Amino acid sequence: MVARLVIAAPSSGAGKTTVATGLMAAFADRGLAVSPHKVGPDYIDPGYHALATGRPGRNLDAYLCGTELIAPLFAHGARGCELAVVEGVMGLYDGAAGQGELASTAQVAKLLRAPVVLVVDASSQSRSVAALVHGFASWDPQVRIGGVILNKVATDRHERLLREALEESGVPVLGVLRRAPAVATPSRHLGLVPVAERQAEAVDAVRAQAEQVRAGCDLEALLALARSAPVLSHAPWEPDVVKRPHAGGGGVVPTGPALRDDGPHPVVAVAGGPAFTFSYAEHVELLKDAGAEVVTFDPLRDEQLPDGTRGLVVGGGFPEVYAPELSANESLRKAVAELARSGAPVAAECAGLLYLARSLDGKPMCGVLDADARMTGRLTLGYREAVAVGDSPLAAAGTRMRGHEFHRTVLEPGAGATPAWGMVRPERRVEGFVHQGVHASYLHTHWASRPEVAARFVEACRA
């Protein structure tokens, strides 16, 4: 039994991240073991959640992983905790475009049988707040809105008007927060600035968020609401690469012999540091379960790959922000190029794709791919369904996966002689590069939906 709350809002920008992170930190400061979660594919908010709780921030994405894995992944992350706080995405009922409630905060709340706390930006309304809350509370009878936190409240008089209006709605007010510049987190072209880029300032911001929540919210009532959630009967997900259910349904996926019990443990280098902050905690867990020795390195600072590197994983992040520094680390760029030329397995997603390119905004990169990248003003964003075009160390040809694109860069050309993926939905196109041991693409994927890719990758490293 894990007490749990879902923090949602009518729309983006209402203050979900501030409230969720503040609650996590406030309850952790009380000595509770708090498990942090985020609905959707967001990589940045979980970094603030981890700072607030001291535990890995984990994502719950029903599109990427399938609805059947949401409760098990939640139970895996919340193992040993007394309370879980789940931050929603966008508006409460917003999900994958054109696919109903799929991947919405409301769907995840129902799958977790968790009460919802609605964060409302009250800055430009008074009595209308009651109609807004009533509409959200009555839209789906299976979604239990257990309370409201009013954010950006101007004055004591404004608060009285809001409370009086909400008395008619039947939904209790569990918190009232004033405008507070100290809790703000700076943003740029892809959302909040990650924790890794502003560690000291991020610590101060999380501390301020906790203080604001303590002062403005009824923590006892919120904890009681969390404890009212019924028992979940799902076993925790395990990073087991041998046989696991996958998002496509239909039972288990055989992935060959167990790798973790015998044979060598190849070193898999995973890029980290301020330029490469986008990763899911389950990926490292799956690599380790498959028998890899995972070593993190920072392409901004480390001049060589970790000793004995047999495979390389370069996930997402902000290489465009650090292009001069990445380019200046010529020694590491050459080491990455040499590793790729040797045929060693290399998996790159989005930022990793740019790092492997010939150049980024005119700055030399690793030159593994015959392509050049540049920033644009156009945002590419959305869920994708894809099929692997050719065999690679990451996926066999024909492997179907779901992913997510989120970038403001363009790569020219956008695909190699053997593309990484054939996109089948929402549009048909090819994208990315497969060459020797390299699999590079803009597509972010969540390996918990297809744990056999980790086994395949580590086996290729072993070979």
N, C-alpha and C positions, 0 to 999 in steps of 0.2 A: 504494500500500500504506500503510494507516494502522494502526498497532498500536492495539488497542482492548480495553477491559474493560467488562463490565456489572456494576454493583454492585447486588446484590439482597438480599432477606431473606425469612425465613419469614413475616413479618407486618409491618404498620406499627409504628413505634415502636422498631424494633430498632437504629436508628442509621445508616440508609443515607445520609441527607443529610450527617451529620457525617463519615462515612468517605469518601464520594464527594468532597465539597468539600475535605476535608483532603488526599486523594490528588491532586486537581487542583492545589491550591496547592503541595504538596510537590514534585510533578514540574515545575511551572512555575518554582519557585525553583531547580531544577537547570538551567534554561535550555532546557527542552523547550517546544516550541509545543504546547499542550494544547487540544483541542477539547472543550467541555463540552456534554453533552446530558442531557435528562430524558425518561423515558418518561411518557406521559400528558399531560393538559391543564394540569398545574400551572404557574402563572405565577410563583410566589414563589421556589422553589428555584433556577430559572435565574438569578435576580438574584445569589444567593450564588455560583453557579458563575462568573458573569461577573466578580465581584469577585476570585475565586481565580485566574482565567486571563487576564484582560484581553481576552477575546473574548466575543461575544454568546452567552448561554445559549440553546440551541435545544431545542425539543420534538420528540419522535418519538411520534406518536399514530396508531396503526393504525386506530382507529375514525374519527377526524375526517378523516384524510387518505387512508386506504386502505392496504392492505398493500404495494401496488406502489410507493408513494412513500417508504417508510421508508428503504430503502438509498440512493436518490437524495438525499433530504433530509439524511441522515447525511453523504454524500459532499460535499454542498454546504457544510455547516457545517464539516467537517473538512479542507476544501481547504487545502493548505499546512501542515498540522500533522503532527507526528510521533507523537502519541498522542491517543486519544480515550477519555474516561471517560463512561460512560452510567449515570446513576442511575436505578434502577428505580422502580416505583410499587407501593404496597401489598405484598402477598406475591408471591413469584416467579410463581406460577401464577394469580393473581387478575386477571381482565379485565372486560370489559363484562358486566354482569349478564345471565345467561341465554344468552350467546353463546359458550360454550366458552372457548377461549384468546384470542379476539379482544381486542386492545389490552393484553394482559398483558406483563409484563417478559419472560417466557419466549418469547413469540412474537417480540418485537423482537430478543431475543438470537439466535434462530434465523434471522431475516431478515438479521441482520448477520453471521451466522456468527462470533459473538463468544463467548469464554469468560466464564463467570460466576464472580464472587466472592461467596460467601454471607456476609452479616453476621448473626451470631447473637447475640442478647441472652442471655448465659450467666449472668445474675445469679441465677437460681433453679434451677440444674441443675448436674449434674456428668456422670456417665456417660451419662445420657439424651441428652446432646448428640450422641453417636455415632448413636443411632437416628434422631434428627431429621435429621441431615445425610445419613445413608444413604437415608432416605425421599425427601428432596428430590433427591438425586443420581440416584436410580433411577427416579423417577416418569416422566420423559420421556427416553428414550435420546438424543434429538436435542439436548437441552440439556446442554451440557458445563460442569459445575461444576468449575472448576480449582483451587479453594482456598476456605478459610474464614478469616474474620476474626472473632475472638471479642471481643465488646464487653461492657463493664460487668463485667469480671472483678474479683473482690474482693481476692484475696491471691495470693501466690506459690503457696501450697498449692492454692488453687482452680485456678490455671493448670495446675499439674502434673496434677491429676485430669482436667481437660478434655483436655489433650494426650494423656495415656495412653489415654483413651477413644477419641479420634479416630484414634489409630494403627491401630485395627482397621477403621476406615471406608475407609481408602485415600485419603481426601481430605486434602491437606496443610493445615496451619495456616500461614497467611501473615501473620498479625498477631494480637496480643493487646493490647487497650486497656483500661486501668483507667477507673474512673469519674472524670470530670474536669468540674467545674462551669464552668470557664472556657470550654469549648467549646459550652455550651448556648446555644440561640437562643430568645428568648421567643416564645410563641404567643398567639393570641387566637381569636376566633370562627370564622375561616376558615383557620387554620393559622399558619405562622410570620409574624412581623412583617417586612414587606419591607425590603430593604436601603435603599431610598430614605428610609425613615422613621427609620433609626438608623445612618447612614453610618459614623460613627466607631466605634461599638460593634460594628458588623458587621465592620469591618476587623480589629478586635481579635479577634473570635470566629474569623474565618477564619484569622488568624495562629495562634491557639491550636490550631485543628483541624489545621493543617499540622504544628505541632510535635508534637502527640500522635501523628499518623500516622507521622511520621519516627521517633519514639522507639519505637513499638510494632509497626510493620509492616516486613516484608522488602521494601523497595522494589525491589531487584534482581530478586527472584523474581517480584514483581508485573509488572515491566516485561517480563521474559522471557515470562511468561504472555500478556501483551498482544501481544507480537511473534509469538506462535505462531498468531495468528488468520490464516486464509488470505486470499488476495487477494479483494477484492470486484470483480465485473465490471460494476458499475452506473455509468453516467455520472452526474455530479452534476446535481441539479436546478438549473434556471436560472429566475430570476424573469422568465419570458417570457410576457407577457400575450396574445400573438398566437395561439399554438396550443400547448396543453399537455395532457398526459394528465390525466384527473381521476379522483376516487375512485370514480366509478360504473363505471369501465371503459369499453370500447367505443371506444377510439381517442382522437382529439383533439377539442377543443372549439373551433370557429371563433369568434373574438371580434371580428371586424371589422378595420378597417385598423390598422396599427401606429401607435401614438400617440407613441412616443418620438423619432421622427426628424423630425417636422414639426409645425408649428402651435405655438401658445402653450404655456407651461408653467404651468398654474394653480397657485396656492399652496393647498396642503391643510394646514390646521392640525391637528396631532395633540396631544391633551391628554396631559400628562405630570405630573411632580412627585409628591410623596408620596401624593396622593389618587387618582391614576390610573396605577398601576404595571403593570396587566395588559395585556400586548400580546405578539404574536408578531413576531419580527424579520422574518419573511418578508413581513408586511403592508406595512411601509414600503418594502421592496425592490420589491414588486409595484407600489406606487403610483408609485415613482420610475421603474420600467421603463415604466409606462403614460404617463409624461410629466409627472408632477406634480413641483412643487417642494415638498418636505415640510418644514414648520417646526414644531418642538415648542414648546409653551407650557405654563405652569403655572397652572392656574385658581386656585391659592391665592395667587399673587403677581402675576401679570400682570393689569393692569386693562383691557387691550384685546386683541383678537385680533391675530395678526400682520398686518402691512401687506399689503393686497391679497388677503386670504383669500377664496377662492372655494368652499371646501368644508371641512367639519369632521368629524373622526373623534374620538370620545370612547369609549375602551375601558373595561375593567373596573378595579376598584380598591376603595378604601375611603372613599367619600364620606360614609358614615354616621359615620366617625370624625372627619371634618373638616367636618361639616355647618355648625357655626357660622362657621368661617372662609370656607367657600365662599359661604355666604349673605351674609356681610359684604362680599364683593367684588361690590358691586351694579353697578359699572360694567361688569365683564365679563359678568355675568348679562344685563344689558340688551343688550350687544353680541351675545351668542349668540342671544338672542330675536329681535333685528333681523335677523340673518343667516338664521335659520330662516324668519321671515316673508317674507323676500325670495324664498324658493323655492330658495335655494342647497342643494346636497346636504349632508345631515347624517347620519352613520352613528353610532349609539350602541349600545353593548353593556353590559348589566347596570349597572355604576356610571354609565355615560353615560346610560342610561335614567333613573336616579334624578336625575341632575343636570338633565335636561331637564324633569323633573316640576314641578308647581306648588309642592310642598313636600316636605321630607324631615324626618321627626320634628318637624314643626311649624315648621321653618325654611324661609323662602322660597328656592326655587331659580329656575331660568330661566323657568318658566312656559310653556314651549313646548308641553307636553302638559297636557291637562285631566285630571290625575291626581295623587294624593298618595301618598307612599311613607312607610313606617315600618318600624322594626326589629321583629322578632318572635323568639321562642325556637325557631322551627322551621327546620331546615335543609332547603333544597331542593337536591338533588344528583343528578346522573346524566347519562348520555348521552341524546341525543334525535335523532330523525329528523324533519325538518321540510320543509314545502313553502311557498314564498312565496305569500301569498294574493293580493296585488295588485302591480302594477308599482311599482317604486321606483328611485331612482338606484343602489341596491346590487344589486338582483336583479329580473329579470322575473318576472311571475306564472307559477307552475308550476315555478320553479327548485327543485330538491331539494338540500338540504344536511344535513349532519350537524353537530350541535353539542353543547354541554355547558352545563348549568345548575349554578350554585354560589352560593347566596346565602341570607341569613337575613332578607331584607326581603320585604315584600309591597307591591304597587302596586294602588291602587283608583281606577278600574277597571283590570283587568289587560290590557284590549285596547281599541283604538279602533274607530271605525266601519269602518275597513279595518285589520285586524290585520296584523302583520308576518309571522307564521308560523302555519301550521296544523300542529300537532304530530300526527304519524301513528304514532309509536312512542316510548316504550312505552304512551302513552295518547293519546287523541284530544281535542284542545282547541285553541282559538286563543289567541294571545298577541302582545303588542306593538302598535306603532302605525306606520302609514304615512300621512303627511299631507304634501301638497305635496312638498318635497324631503327630508322626514325619514323615516328608517327607524330605529326604536328598539325594542329588545327585550332580554329577559334572556339570550337565547341567545348564548353565545360560539361563534364559528366560526373555522375555520382556512382562510384564503383560498388556501393552496397547493392545496387540494383543488378549488377553483373559481376559478382565476386570472382568469376573465372578469369576476368581480365588481369587481375593481380597475380593469379597463379601462372597465367601464360607469360606475363612480363618477367616474373622472377625465374621461371624455367628458362626463358631466353637468356637471362643474365647468367644463369648457372651454366648454360651450354656455351 
